[in-house]
Amino acid sequence: MSTSAGTVPRSARLGLLQVCAAGVLWGTGGLVVSVVRERDGLGALTVSAWRMALAAVSLVAFAALTGRSRGVVQAMRSRPVAAVAVGCGTAVYQGLYFVSVLLVGVSVATVVALGLAPVLAAAWEHLAARTGPTYREVGVLAAALVGLVLISVDPGYGAAPAGGRPVLGLVLAVASGATYAATTVLGHRLAQSVDPIALTTCATAAGSLLLAPFLVVAVMTGAPVLPTGAASAALLVYLGVATMALSYGLLYAGLRTTSGSAATVATLVEPLSAAVLAALVLGERLGASGLLGGALILTAVVALRPGQDGHLALAGSPSDGARC
């Protein structure tokens, strides 16, 4: 069924809201990770391993309680390679991003990793469809990327660490962005035929197995592995349940009606929500550049529109408008 440019199907609106909600939840994760690291000295990869493991446990329990275990098993039997690839890709791009932040700083890592993802996702979708970008698509992408840069360079968002390794950090950020783009595009394909809960459960289980060795390494090297108090344990549970299990469930549900390229644009609300949370909780003031950047990102998200199949997309069909 064709969809006019001025009408957005309800399912497409809901899908976009679900993807944006995932980005908002991800934006809360940075502050929580920082608190856990300061309190207990847990390393970034150790926290990532706990986050993925707790997400997998909570999702398996949820599937069992809601009678969806059969769907999880069926999803793993029918699409095992793709489901494992999505889970491992998710674990890899998160790990690469965290290490990149330590080496080159949060601003550069965020701009490169999150900014590269929608460009690569849109490029792949155009190559697959054998089309070129429209002026509208270029404008949406440009607004989103400029907004991302403005938020990232806002005073206090994050400076490069002393003694970092910028070249290696930049390479890892690029690898993170490329992996994020590929994982999102593959997730979009899987979401068309696999239940979101089943897909999220399979992906987080695979990702947790991939990251589990980092917990073993931490134990063997004498690094902190467990939280030292109930508050820190609760924060780890929040990271696993809210910023992993719930957020990725929302992402894969939204990817049913949202293309990979559009989703990578919509999830750019992550740094915006992180900046807003820092302003509310830590009292950090968002400067003029941050406010302008946030407005540009929100404008880009609102400007996403459905293609002829009613799915929200950045890379549209050949008849969607004038092309560059």
GUNU-19385 format. One record per residue (C-alpha): residue in one letter; x, y, z; residue number from 1. Coordinates in steps of 0.25 Angstrom, whole numbers, plus 2048, in hexadecimal, padded with zeros to 3 digits. Layout:
! residues N
{"a"; {X; Y; Z}; NUM}
...
! end
This chain:
! residues 324
{"m"; {800; 800; 800}; 1}
{"s"; {806; 80E; 7FC}; 2}
{"t"; {807; 819; 806}; 3}
{"s"; {806; 827; 803}; 4}
{"a"; {811; 831; 807}; 5}
{"g"; {809; 838; 811}; 6}
{"t"; {803; 82C; 818}; 7}
{"v"; {80B; 823; 822}; 8}
{"p"; {804; 815; 825}; 9}
{"r"; {802; 813; 834}; 10}
{"s"; {80B; 807; 834}; 11}
{"a"; {816; 80F; 82E}; 12}
{"r"; {814; 81A; 839}; 13}
{"l"; {814; 810; 844}; 14}
{"g"; {821; 809; 83E}; 15}
{"l"; {828; 816; 83E}; 16}
{"l"; {824; 819; 84C}; 17}
{"q"; {829; 80C; 850}; 18}
{"v"; {837; 80E; 84A}; 19}
{"c"; {838; 81C; 850}; 20}
{"a"; {834; 816; 85E}; 21}
{"a"; {83F; 80C; 85C}; 22}
{"g"; {849; 818; 859}; 23}
{"v"; {844; 81F; 866}; 24}
{"l"; {846; 813; 86E}; 25}
{"w"; {854; 811; 868}; 26}
{"g"; {857; 820; 86C}; 27}
{"t"; {855; 81D; 87B}; 28}
{"g"; {85F; 812; 87A}; 29}
{"g"; {86B; 81B; 87A}; 30}
{"l"; {869; 822; 887}; 31}
{"v"; {865; 814; 88E}; 32}
{"v"; {872; 80E; 888}; 33}
{"s"; {87A; 81A; 88D}; 34}
{"v"; {874; 819; 89B}; 35}
{"v"; {877; 80A; 89C}; 36}
{"r"; {885; 80C; 898}; 37}
{"e"; {888; 817; 8A2}; 38}
{"r"; {881; 80F; 8AD}; 39}
{"d"; {887; 801; 8AB}; 40}
{"g"; {892; 803; 8A0}; 41}
{"l"; {88C; 7F9; 896}; 42}
{"g"; {892; 7FA; 889}; 43}
{"a"; {88A; 7FE; 87C}; 44}
{"l"; {88A; 7F0; 876}; 45}
{"t"; {887; 7EA; 884}; 46}
{"v"; {87B; 7F2; 885}; 47}
{"s"; {877; 7EF; 876}; 48}
{"a"; {878; 7E0; 879}; 49}
{"w"; {86F; 7E1; 886}; 50}
{"r"; {865; 7EA; 87E}; 51}
{"m"; {864; 7E0; 873}; 52}
{"a"; {863; 7D4; 87C}; 53}
{"l"; {858; 7DA; 885}; 54}
{"a"; {850; 7DE; 879}; 55}
{"a"; {851; 7D0; 874}; 56}
{"v"; {84D; 7CA; 881}; 57}
{"s"; {841; 7D4; 882}; 58}
{"l"; {83C; 7D1; 874}; 59}
{"v"; {83D; 7C2; 876}; 60}
{"a"; {835; 7C3; 883}; 61}
{"f"; {82B; 7CD; 87C}; 62}
{"a"; {829; 7C3; 870}; 63}
{"a"; {827; 7B8; 87A}; 64}
{"l"; {81D; 7BF; 882}; 65}
{"t"; {815; 7C4; 876}; 66}
{"g"; {815; 7B7; 86E}; 67}
{"r"; {81E; 7BC; 863}; 68}
{"s"; {82A; 7B2; 866}; 69}
{"r"; {825; 7AA; 85A}; 70}
{"g"; {826; 7B6; 851}; 71}
{"v"; {834; 7B8; 856}; 72}
{"v"; {838; 7AA; 852}; 73}
{"q"; {831; 7AB; 845}; 74}
{"a"; {839; 7B8; 842}; 75}
{"m"; {846; 7B2; 845}; 76}
{"r"; {843; 7A5; 83D}; 77}
{"s"; {83E; 7AD; 831}; 78}
{"r"; {848; 7B8; 830}; 79}
{"p"; {854; 7B4; 839}; 80}
{"v"; {85F; 7BB; 831}; 81}
{"a"; {858; 7C8; 830}; 82}
{"a"; {853; 7C8; 83E}; 83}
{"v"; {861; 7C5; 844}; 84}
{"a"; {867; 7CF; 83A}; 85}
{"v"; {85E; 7DA; 83F}; 86}
{"g"; {861; 7D7; 84E}; 87}
{"c"; {870; 7D6; 84B}; 88}
{"g"; {870; 7E3; 843}; 89}
{"t"; {869; 7EA; 84E}; 90}
{"a"; {873; 7E6; 858}; 91}
{"v"; {87F; 7E9; 84F}; 92}
{"y"; {87B; 7F7; 84B}; 93}
{"q"; {878; 7FB; 85A}; 94}
{"g"; {885; 7F5; 85E}; 95}
{"l"; {88D; 7FD; 853}; 96}
{"y"; {885; 80A; 857}; 97}
{"f"; {889; 809; 865}; 98}
{"v"; {897; 806; 863}; 99}
{"s"; {897; 812; 858}; 100}
{"v"; {892; 81B; 863}; 101}
{"l"; {89D; 818; 86C}; 102}
{"l"; {8A8; 81A; 861}; 103}
{"v"; {8A2; 826; 859}; 104}
{"g"; {897; 82C; 862}; 105}
{"v"; {888; 82C; 862}; 106}
{"s"; {886; 837; 859}; 107}
{"v"; {88E; 832; 84D}; 108}
{"a"; {88A; 823; 850}; 109}
{"t"; {87B; 827; 850}; 110}
{"v"; {87C; 830; 843}; 111}
{"v"; {884; 825; 83B}; 112}
{"a"; {87D; 819; 840}; 113}
{"l"; {86E; 81E; 840}; 114}
{"g"; {870; 828; 834}; 115}
{"l"; {876; 81D; 82B}; 116}
{"a"; {86B; 813; 82E}; 117}
{"p"; {860; 81A; 826}; 118}
{"v"; {869; 81D; 81B}; 119}
{"l"; {86D; 80F; 819}; 120}
{"a"; {85F; 80A; 81B}; 121}
{"a"; {859; 813; 811}; 122}
{"a"; {864; 810; 807}; 123}
{"w"; {862; 801; 808}; 124}
{"e"; {853; 802; 806}; 125}
{"h"; {855; 80B; 7FA}; 126}
{"l"; {85F; 801; 7F4}; 127}
{"a"; {855; 7F6; 7F7}; 128}
{"a"; {84A; 7FD; 7F0}; 129}
{"r"; {853; 803; 7E5}; 130}
{"t"; {84E; 811; 7E8}; 131}
{"g"; {854; 81E; 7EB}; 132}
{"p"; {851; 827; 7F7}; 133}
{"t"; {847; 832; 7F6}; 134}
{"y"; {849; 841; 7FA}; 135}
{"r"; {840; 83E; 806}; 136}
{"e"; {848; 832; 80B}; 137}
{"v"; {855; 83A; 80A}; 138}
{"g"; {84E; 846; 812}; 139}
{"v"; {849; 83C; 81D}; 140}
{"l"; {856; 835; 81E}; 141}
{"a"; {85E; 843; 81E}; 142}
{"a"; {855; 849; 829}; 143}
{"a"; {856; 83C; 831}; 144}
{"l"; {866; 83C; 830}; 145}
{"v"; {867; 84B; 832}; 146}
{"g"; {85F; 84A; 83F}; 147}
{"l"; {867; 83E; 844}; 148}
{"v"; {874; 846; 842}; 149}
{"l"; {86E; 852; 849}; 150}
{"i"; {869; 84A; 855}; 151}
{"s"; {877; 843; 856}; 152}
{"v"; {87F; 850; 856}; 153}
{"d"; {876; 856; 860}; 154}
{"p"; {87F; 85B; 86C}; 155}
{"g"; {87F; 850; 876}; 156}
{"y"; {87A; 844; 86E}; 157}
{"g"; {888; 83D; 86E}; 158}
{"a"; {896; 841; 86C}; 159}
{"a"; {8A1; 838; 866}; 160}
{"p"; {8A8; 830; 871}; 161}
{"a"; {8B6; 833; 875}; 162}
{"g"; {8C0; 829; 86F}; 163}
{"g"; {8B6; 824; 866}; 164}
{"r"; {8B9; 81D; 858}; 165}
{"p"; {8B1; 825; 84E}; 166}
{"v"; {8B5; 81E; 842}; 167}
{"l"; {8B1; 810; 847}; 168}
{"g"; {8A5; 816; 84E}; 169}
{"l"; {8A0; 81C; 841}; 170}
{"v"; {8A2; 80F; 83A}; 171}
{"l"; {89A; 808; 844}; 172}
{"a"; {88F; 812; 844}; 173}
{"v"; {88E; 810; 834}; 174}
{"a"; {88D; 801; 837}; 175}
{"s"; {882; 803; 841}; 176}
{"g"; {87A; 80C; 838}; 177}
{"a"; {87B; 802; 82C}; 178}
{"t"; {878; 7F6; 835}; 179}
{"y"; {86C; 7FE; 83B}; 180}
{"a"; {867; 801; 82D}; 181}
{"a"; {868; 7F3; 828}; 182}
{"t"; {861; 7ED; 835}; 183}
{"t"; {856; 7F7; 833}; 184}
{"v"; {853; 7F4; 825}; 185}
{"l"; {854; 7E5; 828}; 186}
{"g"; {84B; 7E7; 834}; 187}
{"h"; {841; 7EE; 82A}; 188}
{"r"; {840; 7E2; 821}; 189}
{"l"; {83F; 7D8; 82D}; 190}
{"a"; {834; 7E0; 833}; 191}
{"q"; {82B; 7DE; 827}; 192}
{"s"; {829; 7CF; 82A}; 193}
{"v"; {82E; 7CD; 839}; 194}
{"d"; {826; 7D2; 846}; 195}
{"p"; {82E; 7DD; 84C}; 196}
{"i"; {82E; 7D6; 85A}; 197}
{"a"; {834; 7CA; 854}; 198}
{"l"; {83E; 7D1; 84B}; 199}
{"t"; {843; 7DA; 857}; 200}
{"t"; {844; 7CD; 860}; 201}
{"c"; {84C; 7C6; 856}; 202}
{"a"; {855; 7D2; 853}; 203}
{"t"; {858; 7D5; 861}; 204}
{"a"; {85B; 7C6; 864}; 205}
{"a"; {865; 7C6; 859}; 206}
{"g"; {86B; 7D3; 85D}; 207}
{"s"; {86C; 7CF; 86C}; 208}
{"l"; {874; 7C3; 868}; 209}
{"l"; {87D; 7CB; 85F}; 210}
{"l"; {880; 7D5; 86B}; 211}
{"a"; {880; 7CB; 876}; 212}
{"p"; {890; 7C8; 874}; 213}
{"f"; {892; 7D7; 879}; 214}
{"l"; {88C; 7D3; 886}; 215}
{"v"; {896; 7C7; 887}; 216}
{"v"; {8A2; 7D0; 883}; 217}
{"a"; {89E; 7DA; 88E}; 218}
{"v"; {89E; 7CF; 898}; 219}
{"m"; {8AB; 7CA; 894}; 220}
{"t"; {8B2; 7D8; 894}; 221}
{"g"; {8AC; 7DC; 8A1}; 222}
{"a"; {8A3; 7E7; 89C}; 223}
{"p"; {896; 7EA; 8A2}; 224}
{"v"; {88B; 7E1; 89D}; 225}
{"l"; {87F; 7E2; 8A7}; 226}
{"p"; {878; 7EF; 8AC}; 227}
{"t"; {87B; 7F2; 8BB}; 228}
{"g"; {86E; 7F7; 8BF}; 229}
{"a"; {85F; 7F5; 8BD}; 230}
{"a"; {85E; 802; 8B6}; 231}
{"s"; {868; 7FF; 8AB}; 232}
{"a"; {862; 7F1; 8A9}; 233}
{"a"; {855; 7F8; 8A7}; 234}
{"l"; {85B; 801; 89C}; 235}
{"l"; {861; 7F5; 895}; 236}
{"v"; {853; 7EF; 895}; 237}
{"y"; {84E; 7FC; 88F}; 238}
{"l"; {859; 7FB; 884}; 239}
{"g"; {855; 7ED; 881}; 240}
{"v"; {846; 7EE; 881}; 241}
{"a"; {843; 7FC; 87D}; 242}
{"t"; {84F; 800; 874}; 243}
{"m"; {850; 7F3; 86D}; 244}
{"a"; {844; 7E9; 86E}; 245}
{"l"; {839; 7F4; 86E}; 246}
{"s"; {840; 7FD; 864}; 247}
{"y"; {844; 7F3; 85A}; 248}
{"g"; {836; 7EC; 85B}; 249}
{"l"; {831; 7FA; 857}; 250}
{"l"; {83C; 7FC; 84C}; 251}
{"y"; {838; 7EE; 845}; 252}
{"a"; {829; 7F1; 847}; 253}
{"g"; {82B; 7FF; 840}; 254}
{"l"; {834; 7F9; 835}; 255}
{"r"; {828; 7F1; 830}; 256}
{"t"; {823; 7FE; 82A}; 257}
{"t"; {830; 807; 82A}; 258}
{"s"; {83C; 804; 821}; 259}
{"g"; {84A; 803; 826}; 260}
{"s"; {84E; 810; 821}; 261}
{"a"; {842; 817; 827}; 262}
{"a"; {844; 810; 834}; 263}
{"t"; {853; 815; 835}; 264}
{"v"; {84E; 823; 833}; 265}
{"a"; {843; 821; 83E}; 266}
{"t"; {84C; 81C; 848}; 267}
{"l"; {855; 828; 847}; 268}
{"v"; {84C; 82D; 852}; 269}
{"e"; {855; 825; 85B}; 270}
{"p"; {860; 830; 85D}; 271}
{"l"; {854; 83A; 85F}; 272}
{"s"; {84E; 832; 86A}; 273}
{"a"; {85B; 830; 870}; 274}
{"a"; {85E; 83F; 870}; 275}
{"v"; {850; 842; 876}; 276}
{"l"; {852; 838; 881}; 277}
{"a"; {85F; 83E; 884}; 278}
{"a"; {858; 84C; 885}; 279}
{"l"; {84D; 846; 88E}; 280}
{"v"; {855; 83D; 897}; 281}
{"l"; {863; 844; 897}; 282}
{"g"; {85F; 852; 895}; 283}
{"e"; {867; 853; 889}; 284}
{"r"; {862; 85E; 880}; 285}
{"l"; {860; 85B; 871}; 286}
{"g"; {866; 867; 869}; 287}
{"a"; {861; 86D; 85D}; 288}
{"s"; {868; 863; 853}; 289}
{"g"; {862; 858; 85B}; 290}
{"l"; {854; 85E; 85A}; 291}
{"l"; {855; 860; 84B}; 292}
{"g"; {85B; 852; 849}; 293}
{"g"; {84F; 84C; 850}; 294}
{"a"; {845; 854; 848}; 295}
{"l"; {84C; 850; 83B}; 296}
{"i"; {84B; 841; 83F}; 297}
{"l"; {83D; 842; 843}; 298}
{"t"; {83A; 849; 836}; 299}
{"a"; {841; 83E; 82F}; 300}
{"v"; {839; 833; 836}; 301}
{"v"; {82C; 83A; 833}; 302}
{"a"; {82F; 83B; 825}; 303}
{"l"; {831; 82C; 823}; 304}
{"r"; {825; 828; 81A}; 305}
{"p"; {81F; 81B; 815}; 306}
{"g"; {823; 815; 807}; 307}
{"q"; {819; 80F; 7FE}; 308}
{"d"; {818; 802; 807}; 309}
{"g"; {814; 80B; 813}; 310}
{"h"; {821; 808; 81A}; 311}
{"l"; {829; 814; 820}; 312}
{"a"; {836; 815; 818}; 313}
{"l"; {841; 81E; 815}; 314}
{"a"; {845; 817; 808}; 315}
{"g"; {838; 818; 800}; 316}
{"s"; {833; 812; 7F3}; 317}
{"p"; {836; 817; 7E5}; 318}
{"s"; {82A; 820; 7E5}; 319}
{"d"; {82B; 827; 7F2}; 320}
{"g"; {830; 834; 7EC}; 321}
{"a"; {83C; 83B; 7E5}; 322}
{"r"; {849; 834; 7E7}; 323}
{"c"; {857; 83A; 7E8}; 324}
! end
